[in-house]
Structures are given as structure tokens and as C-alpha cells.
Amino acid sequence: IMNAFGLMQIGLILSSTTIISSLQCKHLPLQQRKVIENSLRLLDKMGKKFPQQCLREKMSFRFPTQVLQPRQKESVGVAIEVIFQHIFHIFSKNLTLAAWDGTALDQFQNGLHLQIEQLEACIIKKHTQHHWSKEVNRLKLKKYFQKIDCFLEDKQHDRCSWEISRAEMRRCLQLIDKMTRKL
């Protein structure tokens, strides 16, 4: 049987976590910029300079920039969450030929994962997920990341395909950074 003091403690814990999470949501754009800056730094740290032999293999994936230009801040948040999920997915498989710094890669993945959880918590709170630009933007992003996935598979996840993908993720994160600074 729980006493009044125990119930009061639980109540305080619940109310404080709600306050903390609402404060985190309020500071999400600033937090995202820090995560992106850190992710860009880690992407650079993961691999060395772009290998000369990979220059002739350039590939254009064409990021759908319109997904980061909706009228509502929440929609941009949803787009960023989806982008982070895709990046996390890509950087979670067949990395053996990438020859990257494992610690930097782990930190990169952990940072993305934490940010995805943070975004999910804030977005669910605002109930915007179900009407995000009629799912069109979600499909555009899926198509973009499928191109990268297919490219990696076609090249059998060789070093150059990973370096080209890493450079593309860098561009992608820079676009998100540019967009969040405007918000």
C-alpha cells in the first residue's frame, strides 16, 4: 500500500519531467543546431579527406529542399526527424568497407538517435505528425534516401560509395542547419 508521501513523490517526479521535456521542446531549434554542428564535426572525424580516386564516381542524389520550407515550424521538425531517421538507418549497416573511425561513428549514431527521440517526444506533443504536408514530403525524403541506399548496394558498399554518401550526408545536414537558423 502506497502512503501519501510516496504518491506525492511520484507526482513531483511526473510534473518535473513534464516541465523538463516542455523546456527541451522550447529549446529544440538551438539543440538541433548543436547536434548538427556536432554531427558535421563527427562526419569529418570519421573519415579522412575525400579520396582522390573517388572523385570520378560523383553521384547526384538531389536532396528535396522543399521539404524544409513548409509554413509551420512543427512541419520542419517532422521533416528533420524523418531525415535523421534515414541517416541513422544508412549509417547503421554494412560499414565494414568504409574504414572510418569507429568511435566517431558511434558518437555520430548516438547523437542522431538521441535527437530522434527528442524530436519524437516534442512532435507527438504537438500532434502534427498526422497532417504533415499530406505525406508528400515524407515520400520525397524516402525516395531521396532510397537513391543513396541503392547507390551503396550497387557499389557493394565499397569505400568510395561510403565516402560519396558521407559527403552527401554532410550536405544534407548543412541544409538542415541553414533552415533551422532561419526559424
NUROTI-371103 format. One record per atom (N, C-alpha, C): x, y, z; residue number from 1; atom name; residue in three letters. Coordinates in nm, 3 decimals, always signed. Layout:
# NUROTI-371103
      c1      c2      c3 zaza rofi minu
       X       Y       Z  NUM   CA  Ala
...
//
This chain:
# NUROTI-371103
      c1      c2      c3 zaza rofi minu
  +0.087  -0.118  +0.000    1    N  Ile
  +0.000  +0.000  +0.000    1   CA  Ile
  +0.090  +0.123  +0.000    1    C  Ile
  +0.056  +0.217  -0.087    2    N  Met
  +0.137  +0.338  -0.100    2   CA  Met
  +0.086  +0.446  -0.006    2    C  Met
  +0.175  +0.509  +0.063    3    N  Asn
  +0.135  +0.616  +0.154    3   CA  Asn
  +0.128  +0.750  +0.080    3    C  Asn
  +0.076  +0.849  +0.146    4    N  Ala
  +0.058  +0.982  +0.085    4   CA  Ala
  +0.192  +1.041  +0.041    4    C  Ala
  +0.296  +1.019  +0.120    5    N  Phe
  +0.428  +1.073  +0.087    5   CA  Phe
  +0.479  +1.012  -0.044    5    C  Phe
  +0.459  +0.881  -0.060    6    N  Gly
  +0.501  +0.812  -0.183    6   CA  Gly
  +0.428  +0.865  -0.305    6    C  Gly
  +0.298  +0.888  -0.290    7    N  Leu
  +0.217  +0.943  -0.400    7   CA  Leu
  +0.265  +1.084  -0.436    7    C  Leu
  +0.298  +1.161  -0.332    8    N  Met
  +0.345  +1.297  -0.355    8   CA  Met
  +0.478  +1.296  -0.432    8    C  Met
  +0.567  +1.203  -0.396    9    N  Gln
  +0.695  +1.192  -0.466    9   CA  Gln
  +0.675  +1.159  -0.613    9    C  Gln
  +0.587  +1.063  -0.641   10    N  Ile
  +0.559  +1.025  -0.779   10   CA  Ile
  +0.502  +1.145  -0.856   10    C  Ile
  +0.411  +1.217  -0.790   11    N  Gly
  +0.352  +1.336  -0.853   11   CA  Gly
  +0.458  +1.440  -0.887   11    C  Gly
  +0.550  +1.463  -0.795   12    N  Leu
  +0.658  +1.560  -0.819   12   CA  Leu
  +0.748  +1.516  -0.934   12    C  Leu
  +0.780  +1.389  -0.939   13    N  Ile
  +0.866  +1.336  -1.047   13   CA  Ile
  +0.797  +1.354  -1.181   13    C  Ile
  +0.669  +1.317  -1.188   14    N  Leu
  +0.595  +1.330  -1.314   14   CA  Leu
  +0.584  +1.475  -1.359   14    C  Leu
  +0.552  +1.565  -1.266   15    N  Ser
  +0.538  +1.706  -1.304   15   CA  Ser
  +0.673  +1.764  -1.345   15    C  Ser
  +0.780  +1.724  -1.278   16    N  Ser
  +0.911  +1.780  -1.315   16   CA  Ser
  +0.958  +1.727  -1.451   16    C  Ser
  +0.928  +1.600  -1.483   17    N  Thr
  +0.968  +1.550  -1.615   17   CA  Thr
  +0.888  +1.619  -1.725   17    C  Thr
  +0.762  +1.651  -1.698   18    N  Thr
  +0.680  +1.723  -1.797   18   CA  Thr
  +0.738  +1.863  -1.819   18    C  Thr
  +0.775  +1.930  -1.711   19    N  Ile
  +0.834  +2.064  -1.721   19   CA  Ile
  +0.967  +2.057  -1.798   19    C  Ile
  +1.051  +1.961  -1.763   20    N  Ile
  +1.181  +1.946  -1.829   20   CA  Ile
  +1.162  +1.919  -1.978   20    C  Ile
  +1.070  +1.826  -2.012   21    N  Ser
  +1.053  +1.794  -2.153   21   CA  Ser
  +0.992  +1.910  -2.230   21    C  Ser
  +0.904  +1.990  -2.167   22    N  Ser
  +0.849  +2.105  -2.239   22   CA  Ser
  +0.956  +2.212  -2.257   22    C  Ser
  +1.048  +2.224  -2.161   23    N  Leu
  +1.160  +2.317  -2.177   23   CA  Leu
  +1.252  +2.271  -2.289   23    C  Leu
  +1.275  +2.138  -2.296   24    N  Gln
  +1.359  +2.084  -2.402   24   CA  Gln
  +1.297  +2.112  -2.538   24    C  Gln
  +1.165  +2.099  -2.549   25    N  Cys
  +1.096  +2.125  -2.676   25   CA  Cys
  +1.109  +2.273  -2.714   25    C  Cys
  +1.102  +2.359  -2.614   26    N  Lys
  +1.112  +2.503  -2.638   26   CA  Lys
  +1.250  +2.538  -2.695   26    C  Lys
  +1.353  +2.467  -2.648   27    N  His
  +1.490  +2.495  -2.691   27   CA  His
  +1.537  +2.400  -2.801   27    C  His
  +1.444  +2.331  -2.864   28    N  Leu
  +1.479  +2.232  -2.965   28   CA  Leu
  +1.558  +2.290  -3.083   28    C  Leu
  +1.518  +2.404  -3.141   29    N  Pro
  +1.596  +2.457  -3.253   29   CA  Pro
  +1.743  +2.480  -3.218   29    C  Pro
  +1.768  +2.536  -3.100   30    N  Leu
  +1.906  +2.558  -3.056   30   CA  Leu
  +1.977  +2.425  -3.036   30    C  Leu
  +1.907  +2.331  -2.977   31    N  Gln
  +1.962  +2.198  -2.953   31   CA  Gln
  +1.994  +2.129  -3.087   31    C  Gln
  +1.905  +2.144  -3.185   32    N  Gln
  +1.928  +2.085  -3.316   32   CA  Gln
  +2.053  +2.141  -3.381   32    C  Gln
  +2.072  +2.272  -3.370   33    N  Arg
  +2.192  +2.334  -3.428   33   CA  Arg
  +2.317  +2.274  -3.366   33    C  Arg
  +2.314  +2.255  -3.234   34    N  Lys
  +2.430  +2.195  -3.166   34   CA  Lys
  +2.452  +2.052  -3.213   34    C  Lys
  +2.344  +1.975  -3.225   35    N  Val
  +2.354  +1.836  -3.271   35   CA  Val
  +2.409  +1.833  -3.413   35    C  Val
  +2.361  +1.922  -3.498   36    N  Ile
  +2.406  +1.925  -3.637   36   CA  Ile
  +2.554  +1.965  -3.644   36    C  Ile
  +2.592  +2.068  -3.568   37    N  Glu
  +2.735  +2.107  -3.566   37   CA  Glu
  +2.821  +1.991  -3.521   37    C  Glu
  +2.776  +1.922  -3.415   38    N  Asn
  +2.850  +1.807  -3.364   38   CA  Asn
  +2.853  +1.694  -3.467   38    C  Asn
  +2.740  +1.669  -3.533   39    N  Ser
  +2.733  +1.564  -3.635   39   CA  Ser
  +2.826  +1.594  -3.752   39    C  Ser
  +2.831  +1.719  -3.792   40    N  Leu
  +2.920  +1.758  -3.902   40   CA  Leu
  +3.066  +1.737  -3.862   40    C  Leu
  +3.097  +1.774  -3.739   41    N  Arg
  +3.234  +1.755  -3.688   41   CA  Arg
  +3.268  +1.607  -3.685   41    C  Arg
  +3.173  +1.525  -3.640   42    N  Leu
  +3.197  +1.381  -3.631   42   CA  Leu
  +3.207  +1.317  -3.770   42    C  Leu
  +3.126  +1.366  -3.865   43    N  Leu
  +3.137  +1.315  -4.003   43   CA  Leu
  +3.277  +1.339  -4.057   43    C  Leu
  +3.332  +1.458  -4.028   44    N  Asp
  +3.468  +1.490  -4.072   44   CA  Asp
  +3.570  +1.400  -4.002   44    C  Asp
  +3.547  +1.378  -3.873   45    N  Lys
  +3.639  +1.298  -3.792   45   CA  Lys
  +3.636  +1.149  -3.830   45    C  Lys
  +3.517  +1.102  -3.874   46    N  Met
  +3.501  +0.960  -3.909   46   CA  Met
  +3.598  +0.917  -4.018   46    C  Met
  +3.604  +0.998  -4.122   47    N  Gly
  +3.690  +0.965  -4.234   47   CA  Gly
  +3.793  +1.074  -4.255   47    C  Gly
  +3.889  +1.044  -4.334   48    N  Lys
  +3.992  +1.144  -4.364   48   CA  Lys
  +3.941  +1.232  -4.479   48    C  Lys
  +4.034  +1.293  -4.551   49    N  Lys
  +3.995  +1.375  -4.666   49   CA  Lys
  +3.930  +1.284  -4.770   49    C  Lys
  +3.845  +1.344  -4.852   50    N  Phe
  +3.777  +1.268  -4.958   50   CA  Phe
  +3.883  +1.209  -5.051   50    C  Phe
  +3.880  +1.075  -5.070   51    N  Pro
  +3.983  +1.010  -5.152   51   CA  Pro
  +3.979  +1.055  -5.299   51    C  Pro
  +4.095  +1.087  -5.352   52    N  Gln
  +4.108  +1.133  -5.491   52   CA  Gln
  +4.046  +1.033  -5.590   52    C  Gln
  +4.069  +0.903  -5.566   53    N  Gln
  +4.020  +0.803  -5.661   53   CA  Gln
  +3.866  +0.797  -5.666   53    C  Gln
  +3.799  +0.857  -5.568   54    N  Cys
  +3.652  +0.855  -5.567   54   CA  Cys
  +3.591  +0.974  -5.640   54    C  Cys
  +3.674  +1.072  -5.676   55    N  Leu
  +3.623  +1.194  -5.740   55   CA  Leu
  +3.549  +1.166  -5.871   55    C  Leu
  +3.598  +1.071  -5.948   56    N  Arg
  +3.534  +1.043  -6.078   56   CA  Arg
  +3.402  +0.968  -6.062   56    C  Arg
  +3.374  +0.921  -5.942   57    N  Glu
  +3.250  +0.847  -5.918   57   CA  Glu
  +3.138  +0.935  -5.863   57    C  Glu
  +3.151  +1.063  -5.874   58    N  Lys
  +3.049  +1.155  -5.819   58   CA  Lys
  +2.908  +1.112  -5.857   58    C  Lys
  +2.817  +1.137  -5.766   59    N  Met
  +2.677  +1.099  -5.788   59   CA  Met
  +2.589  +1.213  -5.739   59    C  Met
  +2.485  +1.244  -5.814   60    N  Ser
  +2.393  +1.349  -5.772   60   CA  Ser
  +2.265  +1.286  -5.718   60    C  Ser
  +2.238  +1.309  -5.591   61    N  Phe
  +2.119  +1.250  -5.528   61   CA  Phe
  +2.002  +1.347  -5.524   61    C  Phe
  +2.029  +1.475  -5.536   62    N  Arg
  +1.929  +1.583  -5.536   62   CA  Arg
  +1.837  +1.580  -5.414   62    C  Arg
  +1.884  +1.639  -5.306   63    N  Phe
  +1.804  +1.649  -5.185   63   CA  Phe
  +1.679  +1.733  -5.212   63    C  Phe
  +1.560  +1.686  -5.169   64    N  Pro
  +1.435  +1.762  -5.192   64   CA  Pro
  +1.423  +1.880  -5.094   64    C  Pro
  +1.487  +1.991  -5.128   65    N  Thr
  +1.493  +2.106  -5.036   65   CA  Thr
  +1.356  +2.159  -4.995   65    C  Thr
  +1.254  +2.138  -5.079   66    N  Gln
  +1.120  +2.190  -5.046   66   CA  Gln
  +1.064  +2.129  -4.917   66    C  Gln
  +1.114  +2.013  -4.875   67    N  Val
  +1.063  +1.953  -4.752   67   CA  Val
  +1.103  +2.034  -4.628   67    C  Val
  +1.204  +2.118  -4.644   68    N  Leu
  +1.248  +2.200  -4.530   68   CA  Leu
  +1.194  +2.344  -4.539   68    C  Leu
  +1.095  +2.366  -4.625   69    N  Gln
  +1.042  +2.501  -4.640   69   CA  Gln
  +0.891  +2.513  -4.618   69    C  Gln
  +0.833  +2.434  -4.527   70    N  Pro
  +0.690  +2.450  -4.502   70   CA  Pro
  +0.663  +2.575  -4.420   70    C  Pro
  +0.536  +2.609  -4.409   71    N  Arg
  +0.497  +2.729  -4.337   71   CA  Arg
  +0.506  +2.714  -4.185   71    C  Arg
  +0.489  +2.592  -4.135   72    N  Gln
  +0.487  +2.572  -3.990   72   CA  Gln
  +0.619  +2.515  -3.939   72    C  Gln
  +0.664  +2.567  -3.826   73    N  Lys
  +0.788  +2.518  -3.762   73   CA  Lys
  +0.778  +2.370  -3.731   73    C  Lys
  +0.659  +2.325  -3.687   74    N  Glu
  +0.641  +2.184  -3.650   74   CA  Glu
  +0.666  +2.094  -3.769   74    C  Glu
  +0.623  +2.137  -3.888   75    N  Ser
  +0.642  +2.057  -4.009   75   CA  Ser
  +0.791  +2.039  -4.039   75    C  Ser
  +0.868  +2.143  -4.016   76    N  Val
  +1.013  +2.134  -4.035   76   CA  Val
  +1.069  +2.035  -3.934   76    C  Val
  +1.019  +2.039  -3.812   77    N  Gly
  +1.063  +1.945  -3.709   77   CA  Gly
  +1.037  +1.801  -3.750   77    C  Gly
  +0.919  +1.776  -3.807   78    N  Val
  +0.886  +1.641  -3.853   78   CA  Val
  +0.981  +1.601  -3.966   78    C  Val
  +1.005  +1.694  -4.059   79    N  Ala
  +1.096  +1.665  -4.171   79   CA  Ala
  +1.235  +1.629  -4.119   79    C  Ala
  +1.284  +1.707  -4.024   80    N  Ile
  +1.417  +1.683  -3.968   80   CA  Ile
  +1.421  +1.548  -3.898   80    C  Ile
  +1.317  +1.515  -3.825   81    N  Glu
  +1.312  +1.384  -3.757   81   CA  Glu
  +1.321  +1.272  -3.860   81    C  Glu
  +1.244  +1.282  -3.968   82    N  Val
  +1.245  +1.179  -4.074   82   CA  Val
  +1.384  +1.170  -4.138   82    C  Val
  +1.446  +1.285  -4.163   83    N  Ile
  +1.580  +1.288  -4.222   83   CA  Ile
  +1.680  +1.218  -4.128   83    C  Ile
  +1.675  +1.253  -4.000   84    N  Phe
  +1.766  +1.191  -3.903   84   CA  Phe
  +1.745  +1.039  -3.897   84    C  Phe
  +1.619  +0.995  -3.904   85    N  Gln
  +1.591  +0.851  -3.902   85   CA  Gln
  +1.656  +0.783  -4.022   85    C  Gln
  +1.642  +0.845  -4.140   86    N  His
  +1.702  +0.787  -4.261   86   CA  His
  +1.855  +0.784  -4.253   86    C  His
  +1.914  +0.894  -4.206   87    N  Ile
  +2.060  +0.900  -4.193   87   CA  Ile
  +2.106  +0.792  -4.096   87    C  Ile
  +2.035  +0.780  -3.983   88    N  Phe
  +2.070  +0.678  -3.884   88   CA  Phe
  +2.064  +0.539  -3.947   88    C  Phe
  +1.960  +0.515  -4.025   89    N  His
  +1.942  +0.385  -4.091   89   CA  His
  +2.058  +0.356  -4.187   89    C  His
  +2.094  +0.454  -4.268   90    N  Ile
  +2.203  +0.435  -4.365   90   CA  Ile
  +2.335  +0.407  -4.295   90    C  Ile
  +2.362  +0.480  -4.188   91    N  Phe
  +2.489  +0.464  -4.118   91   CA  Phe
  +2.487  +0.352  -4.013   91    C  Phe
  +2.391  +0.262  -4.026   92    N  Ser
  +2.381  +0.151  -3.931   92   CA  Ser
  +2.405  +0.015  -3.997   92    C  Ser
  +2.452  +0.015  -4.121   93    N  Lys
  +2.467  -0.115  -4.187   93   CA  Lys
  +2.584  -0.120  -4.285   93    C  Lys
  +2.640  -0.237  -4.300   94    N  Asn
  +2.745  -0.265  -4.398   94   CA  Asn
  +2.857  -0.162  -4.402   94    C  Asn
  +2.905  -0.125  -4.287   95    N  Leu
  +3.009  -0.022  -4.280   95   CA  Leu
  +3.152  -0.078  -4.283   95    C  Leu
  +3.166  -0.207  -4.303   96    N  Thr
  +3.298  -0.270  -4.293   96   CA  Thr
  +3.399  -0.213  -4.391   96    C  Thr
  +3.356  -0.177  -4.511   97    N  Leu
  +3.448  -0.125  -4.611   97   CA  Leu
  +3.468  +0.026  -4.603   97    C  Leu
  +3.394  +0.090  -4.515   98    N  Ala
  +3.404  +0.236  -4.504   98   CA  Ala
  +3.539  +0.280  -4.446   98    C  Ala
  +3.598  +0.199  -4.363   99    N  Ala
  +3.728  +0.229  -4.299   99   CA  Ala
  +3.726  +0.363  -4.225   99    C  Ala
  +3.626  +0.380  -4.139  100    N  Trp
  +3.611  +0.503  -4.064  100   CA  Trp
  +3.650  +0.482  -3.918  100    C  Trp
  +3.670  +0.593  -3.851  101    N  Asp
  +3.697  +0.593  -3.707  101   CA  Asp
  +3.571  +0.544  -3.634  101    C  Asp
  +3.582  +0.430  -3.568  102    N  Gly
  +3.468  +0.368  -3.502  102   CA  Gly
  +3.409  +0.449  -3.389  102    C  Gly
  +3.493  +0.516  -3.312  103    N  Thr
  +3.446  +0.597  -3.200  103   CA  Thr
  +3.363  +0.714  -3.251  103    C  Thr
  +3.414  +0.783  -3.354  104    N  Ala
  +3.342  +0.897  -3.412  104   CA  Ala
  +3.209  +0.850  -3.472  104    C  Ala
  +3.210  +0.733  -3.537  105    N  Leu
  +3.087  +0.678  -3.595  105   CA  Leu
  +2.985  +0.648  -3.485  105    C  Leu
  +3.029  +0.586  -3.376  106    N  Asp
  +2.939  +0.557  -3.264  106   CA  Asp
  +2.880  +0.685  -3.206  106    C  Asp
  +2.965  +0.785  -3.186  107    N  Gln
  +2.918  +0.913  -3.131  107   CA  Gln
  +2.818  +0.979  -3.227  107    C  Gln
  +2.845  +0.970  -3.357  108    N  Phe
  +2.756  +1.024  -3.460  108   CA  Phe
  +2.619  +0.956  -3.450  108    C  Phe
  +2.619  +0.822  -3.446  109    N  Gln
  +2.494  +0.746  -3.438  109   CA  Gln
  +2.420  +0.776  -3.307  109    C  Gln
  +2.491  +0.781  -3.196  110    N  Asn
  +2.428  +0.809  -3.066  110   CA  Asn
  +2.364  +0.948  -3.065  110    C  Asn
  +2.435  +1.047  -3.119  111    N  Gly
  +2.381  +1.183  -3.125  111   CA  Gly
  +2.254  +1.189  -3.208  111    C  Gly
  +2.255  +1.121  -3.323  112    N  Leu
  +2.135  +1.116  -3.408  112   CA  Leu
  +2.020  +1.048  -3.334  112    C  Leu
  +2.050  +0.937  -3.271  113    N  His
  +1.947  +0.860  -3.201  113   CA  His
  +1.881  +0.944  -3.090  113    C  His
  +1.963  +1.012  -3.011  114    N  Leu
  +1.909  +1.096  -2.904  114   CA  Leu
  +1.822  +1.209  -2.960  114    C  Leu
  +1.868  +1.267  -3.071  115    N  Gln
  +1.792  +1.376  -3.132  115   CA  Gln
  +1.660  +1.326  -3.190  115    C  Gln
  +1.660  +1.207  -3.247  116    N  Ile
  +1.536  +1.148  -3.299  116   CA  Ile
  +1.436  +1.131  -3.185  116    C  Ile
  +1.483  +1.077  -3.072  117    N  Glu
  +1.394  +1.059  -2.957  117   CA  Glu
  +1.340  +1.192  -2.907  117    C  Glu
  +1.426  +1.292  -2.901  118    N  Gln
  +1.384  +1.426  -2.856  118   CA  Gln
  +1.279  +1.484  -2.950  118    C  Gln
  +1.305  +1.474  -3.079  119    N  Leu
  +1.210  +1.525  -3.178  119   CA  Leu
  +1.076  +1.452  -3.169  119    C  Leu
  +1.082  +1.320  -3.157  120    N  Glu
  +0.957  +1.242  -3.146  120   CA  Glu
  +0.876  +1.288  -3.026  120    C  Glu
  +0.941  +1.307  -2.913  121    N  Ala
  +0.870  +1.350  -2.792  121   CA  Ala
  +0.804  +1.486  -2.812  121    C  Ala
  +0.874  +1.578  -2.875  122    N  Cys
  +0.819  +1.713  -2.895  122   CA  Cys
  +0.710  +1.715  -3.002  122    C  Cys
  +0.730  +1.637  -3.107  123    N  Ile
  +0.633  +1.637  -3.217  123   CA  Ile
  +0.504  +1.569  -3.176  123    C  Ile
  +0.515  +1.458  -3.104  124    N  Ile
  +0.395  +1.388  -3.058  124   CA  Ile
  +0.314  +1.483  -2.970  124    C  Ile
  +0.383  +1.562  -2.889  125    N  Lys
  +0.316  +1.658  -2.803  125   CA  Lys
  +0.232  +1.757  -2.884  125    C  Lys
  +0.286  +1.797  -2.997  126    N  Lys
  +0.216  +1.899  -3.076  126   CA  Lys
  +0.117  +1.839  -3.175  126    C  Lys
  +0.109  +1.707  -3.181  127    N  His
  +0.014  +1.636  -3.267  127   CA  His
  +0.019  +1.682  -3.413  127    C  His
  +0.137  +1.700  -3.466  128    N  Thr
  +0.145  +1.747  -3.605  128   CA  Thr
  +0.179  +1.635  -3.701  128    C  Thr
  +0.221  +1.522  -3.648  129    N  Gln
  +0.270  +1.415  -3.733  129   CA  Gln
  +0.167  +1.372  -3.838  129    C  Gln
  +0.041  +1.363  -3.799  130    N  His
  -0.059  +1.307  -3.890  130   CA  His
  -0.096  +1.398  -4.008  130    C  His
  -0.068  +1.526  -4.001  131    N  His
  -0.101  +1.609  -4.117  131   CA  His
  +0.021  +1.686  -4.166  131    C  His
  +0.126  +1.613  -4.193  132    N  Trp
  +0.249  +1.675  -4.241  132   CA  Trp
  +0.251  +1.676  -4.392  132    C  Trp
  +0.212  +1.787  -4.449  133    N  Ser
  +0.213  +1.810  -4.594  133   CA  Ser
  +0.164  +1.690  -4.674  133    C  Ser
  +0.053  +1.634  -4.627  134    N  Lys
  -0.014  +1.523  -4.696  134   CA  Lys
  +0.080  +1.408  -4.733  134    C  Lys
  +0.178  +1.382  -4.648  135    N  Glu
  +0.271  +1.270  -4.668  135   CA  Glu
  +0.360  +1.284  -4.791  135    C  Glu
  +0.337  +1.387  -4.872  136    N  Val
  +0.417  +1.406  -4.994  136   CA  Val
  +0.565  +1.424  -4.959  136    C  Val
  +0.590  +1.508  -4.860  137    N  Asn
  +0.729  +1.533  -4.821  137   CA  Asn
  +0.797  +1.408  -4.767  137    C  Asn
  +0.722  +1.331  -4.692  138    N  Arg
  +0.776  +1.206  -4.637  138   CA  Arg
  +0.818  +1.113  -4.751  138    C  Arg
  +0.735  +1.106  -4.856  139    N  Leu
  +0.767  +1.022  -4.971  139   CA  Leu
  +0.887  +1.074  -5.049  139    C  Leu
  +0.897  +1.206  -5.061  140    N  Lys
  +1.012  +1.266  -5.130  140   CA  Lys
  +1.142  +1.230  -5.059  140    C  Lys
  +1.139  +1.238  -4.926  141    N  Leu
  +1.257  +1.204  -4.847  141   CA  Leu
  +1.290  +1.056  -4.859  141    C  Leu
  +1.186  +0.973  -4.856  142    N  Lys
  +1.207  +0.829  -4.869  142   CA  Lys
  +1.275  +0.797  -5.002  142    C  Lys
  +1.229  +0.860  -5.108  143    N  Lys
  +1.285  +0.839  -5.242  143   CA  Lys
  +1.433  +0.884  -5.247  143    C  Lys
  +1.460  +0.998  -5.188  144    N  Tyr
  +1.597  +1.052  -5.184  144   CA  Tyr
  +1.691  +0.955  -5.113  144    C  Tyr
  +1.650  +0.908  -4.996  145    N  Phe
  +1.736  +0.819  -4.920  145   CA  Phe
  +1.743  +0.679  -4.982  145    C  Phe
  +1.638  +0.639  -5.055  146    N  Gln
  +1.644  +0.511  -5.128  146   CA  Gln
  +1.750  +0.517  -5.238  146    C  Gln
  +1.762  +0.634  -5.301  147    N  Lys
  +1.866  +0.651  -5.404  147   CA  Lys
  +2.004  +0.626  -5.344  147    C  Lys
  +2.026  +0.682  -5.226  148    N  Ile
  +2.155  +0.665  -5.158  148   CA  Ile
  +2.176  +0.518  -5.120  148    C  Ile
  +2.071  +0.457  -5.066  149    N  Asp
  +2.076  +0.316  -5.029  149   CA  Asp
  +2.108  +0.228  -5.150  149    C  Asp
  +2.038  +0.252  -5.260  150    N  Cys
  +2.060  +0.174  -5.383  150   CA  Cys
  +2.201  +0.195  -5.437  150    C  Cys
  +2.247  +0.318  -5.432  151    N  Phe
  +2.383  +0.350  -5.477  151   CA  Phe
  +2.485  +0.269  -5.397  151    C  Phe
  +2.469  +0.267  -5.264  152    N  Leu
  +2.559  +0.191  -5.178  152   CA  Leu
  +2.553  +0.041  -5.212  152    C  Leu
  +2.432  -0.009  -5.234  153    N  Glu
  +2.417  -0.151  -5.267  153   CA  Glu
  +2.477  -0.183  -5.404  153    C  Glu
  +2.450  -0.097  -5.502  154    N  Asp
  +2.506  -0.118  -5.637  154   CA  Asp
  +2.658  -0.123  -5.634  154    C  Asp
  +2.717  -0.042  -5.549  155    N  Lys
  +2.863  -0.036  -5.538  155   CA  Lys
  +2.914  -0.135  -5.432  155    C  Lys
  +2.825  -0.221  -5.384  156    N  Gln
  +2.857  -0.322  -5.282  156   CA  Gln
  +2.922  -0.260  -5.158  156    C  Gln
  +2.872  -0.143  -5.121  157    N  His
  +2.919  -0.073  -5.001  157   CA  His
  +3.071  -0.056  -4.998  157    C  His
  +3.129  -0.028  -5.114  158    N  Asp
  +3.275  -0.008  -5.118  158   CA  Asp
  +3.312  +0.127  -5.058  158    C  Asp
  +3.441  +0.147  -5.042  159    N  Arg
  +3.489  +0.268  -4.974  159   CA  Arg
  +3.443  +0.396  -5.042  159    C  Arg
  +3.453  +0.400  -5.175  160    N  Cys
  +3.413  +0.522  -5.246  160   CA  Cys
  +3.264  +0.551  -5.230  160    C  Cys
  +3.180  +0.448  -5.236  161    N  Ser
  +3.036  +0.472  -5.221  161   CA  Ser
  +3.006  +0.527  -5.082  161    C  Ser
  +3.080  +0.480  -4.980  162    N  Trp
  +3.061  +0.532  -4.845  162   CA  Trp
  +3.111  +0.676  -4.834  162    C  Trp
  +3.223  +0.706  -4.899  163    N  Glu
  +3.276  +0.843  -4.893  163   CA  Glu
  +3.182  +0.941  -4.964  163    C  Glu
  +3.125  +0.897  -5.077  164    N  Ile
  +3.030  +0.982  -5.150  164   CA  Ile
  +2.904  +1.002  -5.065  164    C  Ile
  +2.860  +0.896  -5.000  165    N  Ser
  +2.741  +0.905  -4.912  165   CA  Ser
  +2.768  +0.994  -4.792  165    C  Ser
  +2.888  +0.983  -4.738  166    N  Arg
  +2.926  +1.068  -4.623  166   CA  Arg
  +2.924  +1.215  -4.664  166    C  Arg
  +2.976  +1.244  -4.783  167    N  Ala
  +2.976  +1.382  -4.835  167   CA  Ala
  +2.832  +1.431  -4.856  167    C  Ala
  +2.747  +1.342  -4.903  168    N  Glu
  +2.606  +1.377  -4.924  168   CA  Glu
  +2.535  +1.404  -4.791  168    C  Glu
  +2.564  +1.325  -4.689  169    N  Met
  +2.503  +1.346  -4.557  169   CA  Met
  +2.550  +1.479  -4.498  169    C  Met
  +2.672  +1.515  -4.529  170    N  Arg
  +2.727  +1.643  -4.485  170   CA  Arg
  +2.645  +1.757  -4.547  170    C  Arg
  +2.621  +1.748  -4.678  171    N  Arg
  +2.539  +1.850  -4.748  171   CA  Arg
  +2.398  +1.855  -4.689  171    C  Arg
  +2.343  +1.739  -4.663  172    N  Cys
  +2.209  +1.727  -4.607  172   CA  Cys
  +2.200  +1.796  -4.471  172    C  Cys
  +2.297  +1.769  -4.385  173    N  Leu
  +2.298  +1.832  -4.252  173   CA  Leu
  +2.321  +1.983  -4.261  173    C  Leu
  +2.401  +2.025  -4.357  174    N  Gln
  +2.423  +2.169  -4.375  174   CA  Gln
  +2.294  +2.239  -4.419  174    C  Gln
  +2.214  +2.173  -4.502  175    N  Leu
  +2.085  +2.229  -4.543  175   CA  Leu
  +1.990  +2.242  -4.423  175    C  Leu
  +1.988  +2.140  -4.338  176    N  Ile
  +1.904  +2.144  -4.218  176   CA  Ile
  +1.950  +2.258  -4.128  176    C  Ile
  +2.081  +2.270  -4.112  177    N  Asp
  +2.137  +2.376  -4.028  177   CA  Asp
  +2.094  +2.512  -4.080  177    C  Asp
  +2.107  +2.532  -4.210  178    N  Lys
  +2.068  +2.658  -4.273  178   CA  Lys
  +1.921  +2.689  -4.246  178    C  Lys
  +1.837  +2.585  -4.257  179    N  Met
  +1.693  +2.603  -4.238  179   CA  Met
  +1.660  +2.633  -4.091  179    C  Met
  +1.722  +2.562  -3.998  180    N  Thr
  +1.689  +2.586  -3.856  180   CA  Thr
  +1.735  +2.722  -3.811  180    C  Thr
  +1.836  +2.775  -3.873  181    N  Arg
  +1.882  +2.912  -3.837  181   CA  Arg
  +1.780  +3.017  -3.881  181    C  Arg
  +1.703  +2.988  -3.984  182    N  Lys
  +1.601  +3.082  -4.033  182   CA  Lys
  +1.477  +3.082  -3.944  182    C  Lys
  +1.453  +2.969  -3.876  183    N  Leu
  +1.331  +2.958  -3.793  183   CA  Leu
  +1.336  +3.047  -3.670  183    C  Leu
//
